[in-house]
Amino acid sequence: DGGITQSPKYLFRKEGQNVTLSCEQNLNHDAMYWYRQDPGQGLRLIYYSQIVNDFQKGDIAEGYSVSREKKESFPLTVTSAQKNPTAFYLCASSSALRGHEQYFGPGTRLTVT
Amino acid sequence: DAKTTQPNSMESNEEEPVHLPCNHSTISGTDYIHWYRQLPSQGPEYVIHGLTSNVNNRMASLAIAEDRKSSTLILHRATLRDAAVYYCIRQMDSSYKLIFGSGTRLLVRP
């Protein structure tokens, strides 16, 4: 089955710790994205990547970092510099940037206390 | 403002058509209009997208106004599984971004 997997589904961390969220896709998509969703809100773009070894900041990149060493993988690190890291994090991919549907993973709910 | 405007919530009866409106009055000629829906604690699911002409797929139809300042997502026969938050999204020509608003929460009554 083709799709996007995110792990873990739930993640708990202490304040001041960095944490890495996993995102893997086997759809052979070139573009991958990370979004953040807060309760009752729409999604906001953190980072996106069009090709391997290249990525761009979205609207709320501060306190986050990414890497794209393989086409299939786009991990997101939430650093201790992120002021309000508790949120629902969603990874997505698409075959191209414009005019193409994005396929979303099931999400990771991160709670930082 | 690049965001779209949608009603906060709508209700429908099962097996009846649903028309979900969206206003995007600042849209430019080459911006795409996308619709996604999301169930609680899940990732959004693609529904449909279009540029200028009306579009149909197995899930829904998208009717785009002639001036492109508004569009309507049409679910031809609502089912209980269609209850979700529906996002009307503008994808600007100048960028890759899908700009999400707050969406419309659709309630389907049995």
Interface residues (C-beta under 8 A of the other chain):
Chain A: I4 A31 G40 Q41 G42 L43 R44 L45 Y48 Q50 G58 D59 F88 L90 A92 L97 R98 G99 E101 Q102 Y103 F104 G105 P106 G107 R109
Chain B: Y32 H34 Y36 S41 Q42 G43 P44 E45 Y46 H49 L51 Y87 Q91 D93 Y96 K97 L98 F100 G101 S102 G103
